[in-house]
């Protein structure tokens, strides 16, 4: 099983156009986190795209290019690229360039995004949410497979036998689909024989078992070998020497994040009791000692048989960078070896 880190690059907004101290500091921290992940032998480093003041990364391929310069082996992925509101040609060019810079380590994780700010920002109609993703994904896959492409677009200008450059260092860029739990997305991914990353961020892992089955069934019905499908699980993760220490370190930052998002989406306030339940053996949070996190990844593997796990970190003013770096270190030096010994 491949093991990696994903992050959205949370920051405290600077609210200024110059001397963006917090953003600058967070960018440097992300480079150090990626360097550490590479040095301790993790397989993937993934950065998510957002267009909000409380997240640093609006152009993951740019940040990943910086990571490429300070790492040697770790694969570099978006988590996600909001493909509905991104131009597929430019997306391919950016990641192909990243692939050349990194000697073949670039990946695209394409999704529709959990927030909608990019749609008005780039002039797209939110009513075309599904149509945009379908059209842009079809074009991206076509560009990835062919140097010259012809495409008739409804929401994007058509292309008539034009080349898209540069071409990547790899034969093709790995393109994953990111799914939050929508059955139609799983059917699409299986039918297209594309690898999938499932975000398990609030609901119990067992609730996703039918979706994974749907993914594999859809691939088989489309004539693909379901045993060769790549599947990743992505969960909020924080590790410390003891279970209680991990809980105490992570709770204040997690509570503030969920409260903020909850106000936007009409959720109730998260309690500490609910948080503790979520980090129980069958819960969605991997917050605990190395041994607890190992057990939860093994438990999830029993449910899904996945080939990759991404530990999504969260930064915040109540969680120091030293604590975050220690969590990554424990993931790479304690959790990863134990998982690799038990899952080949």
Secondary structure, DSSP 8 states (H G I E B T S, - for coil): -EEEEEE--B------SS--HHHHHHHHHHHHHHHHHHHTT-SEEEE----STTB--S-HHHHHHHHHHH-SS-EEEES-EEGGGS-HHHHHHHHHHHHHHTTS-EEEEEE--S--HHHHHTT--GGGHHHHHHHHHHHHHHHHH-SEEEE--SSS--EEEEE-----SSSS-EEEEEESS-HHHHHHHHHHT-EEEEE-SSS-GGGGHHHHHHHHHHHHHTT--GGG--EEEEEEEEE-SSHHHHHHHHHHHHHHHHHHHHHHHT-----HHHHHHHTSTTSS-EEE-HHHHHHHHHHHHHHH--SEEEEE---BTTB-HHHHHHHHHHIIIIIHHHHHHH--
